[in-house]
Amino acid sequence: MPPVDAPLITPPGNAQPRMIVVDPLAVVSLIPLASPDFVPHRLLMFEAVLATQAKRVLETGTDVGDSARIFATALRRTGGVLFTVDRKTDLNLSWVQDYSNVMPIQGDSLKVTWNQTLDVLFLDSDHTKEHLLGELRKLGPWVRQGGLILVHDTVHSEFGPALTDAVRVWCREVGFRWSEDPLPHGMAIIEVIRDLTPLRA
Ligand SMILES: C[S@@+](CC[C@H](N)C(=O)[O-])C[C@H]1O[C@@H](n2cnc3c(N)ncnc32)[C@H](O)[C@@H]1O
């Protein structure tokens, strides 16, 4: 994969190098898409990193690394790191060698030890209500005030309302508001509007 966000280009002649702004759409399109439906979600992930100037992002559900590479690409802009967890032991992680800012973690997202404050949390692992609620309760309090939690697949024919239900339950518990991007597969966006440090376990 070519480097996608080298910020300087050197024009011919004696002119000074100038900064270019990379179109996020061009950036997300560099990674092969399973479906064009996912473009808006990729932009949302990219923007979540830039909007929070994220230094630390945690993803649950690495799988083939599609979303991980979006986050890692955006995190190159902010100088941040992506931690990505998956319980599978046989993942092909060869893509990680293209990113010095990705730390894969093998394990169950509900069992990994976590002790670092996050700017963005992206949840895309076991798509059941109980598991998502467990992840929100365990990992949500590590997101700093002003950070974002994104939950993938909240509008999905296979999972029904399960994930939205979990988001609704947790947001009611902690008093947060949330919205839902209704694009194909859905993405819930939770704004962390207050410090949840006392809930960290
Ligand atoms: C839908 S895929 C993730 C897709 C990935 N985010 C992407 O864009 O390429 C779900 C992944 O979650 C992982 N997973 C499921 N349950 C998990 C758990 N309890 N802990 C960690 N990973 C889990 C699965 O092994 C699978 O790889």
PDBQT file of the ligand as one rigid body, heavy atoms in Angstrom, charges set to zero:
ROOT
HETATM    1  C1  LIG A 301     -17.283  -8.031  12.416  1.00  0.00    +0.000 C 
HETATM    2  S1  LIG A 301     -15.693  -8.634  12.749  1.00  0.00    +0.000 S 
HETATM    3  C2  LIG A 301     -14.763  -7.145  12.925  1.00  0.00    +0.000 C 
HETATM    4  C3  LIG A 301     -14.495  -6.467  11.626  1.00  0.00    +0.000 C 
HETATM    5  C4  LIG A 301     -13.344  -5.491  11.682  1.00  0.00    +0.000 C 
HETATM    6  N1  LIG A 301     -13.608  -4.424  12.627  1.00  0.00    +0.000 N 
HETATM    7  C5  LIG A 301     -13.057  -4.932  10.311  1.00  0.00    +0.000 C 
HETATM    8  O1  LIG A 301     -13.524  -3.837   9.961  1.00  0.00    +0.000 OA
HETATM    9  O2  LIG A 301     -12.328  -5.582   9.561  1.00  0.00    +0.000 OA
HETATM   10  C6  LIG A 301     -15.839  -9.193  14.403  1.00  0.00    +0.000 C 
HETATM   11  C7  LIG A 301     -14.555  -9.687  15.051  1.00  0.00    +0.000 C 
HETATM   12  O3  LIG A 301     -14.753  -9.697  16.455  1.00  0.00    +0.000 OA
HETATM   13  C8  LIG A 301     -14.061 -10.768  17.015  1.00  0.00    +0.000 C 
HETATM   14  N2  LIG A 301     -14.672 -11.100  18.306  1.00  0.00    +0.000 N 
HETATM   15  C9  LIG A 301     -15.881 -11.665  18.540  1.00  0.00    +0.000 A 
HETATM   16  N3  LIG A 301     -16.087 -11.801  19.848  1.00  0.00    +0.000 NA
HETATM   17  C10 LIG A 301     -14.981 -11.310  20.474  1.00  0.00    +0.000 A 
HETATM   18  C11 LIG A 301     -14.588 -11.178  21.829  1.00  0.00    +0.000 A 
HETATM   19  N4  LIG A 301     -15.373 -11.592  22.819  1.00  0.00    +0.000 N 
HETATM   20  N5  LIG A 301     -13.379 -10.623  22.106  1.00  0.00    +0.000 NA
HETATM   21  C12 LIG A 301     -12.569 -10.206  21.101  1.00  0.00    +0.000 A 
HETATM   22  N6  LIG A 301     -12.879 -10.318  19.791  1.00  0.00    +0.000 NA
HETATM   23  C13 LIG A 301     -14.075 -10.869  19.487  1.00  0.00    +0.000 A 
HETATM   24  C14 LIG A 301     -14.221 -11.876  15.992  1.00  0.00    +0.000 C 
HETATM   25  O4  LIG A 301     -13.205 -12.832  16.157  1.00  0.00    +0.000 OA
HETATM   26  C15 LIG A 301     -14.169 -11.100  14.671  1.00  0.00    +0.000 C 
HETATM   27  O5  LIG A 301     -12.856 -11.130  14.155  1.00  0.00    +0.000 OA
ENDROOT
TORSDOF 0
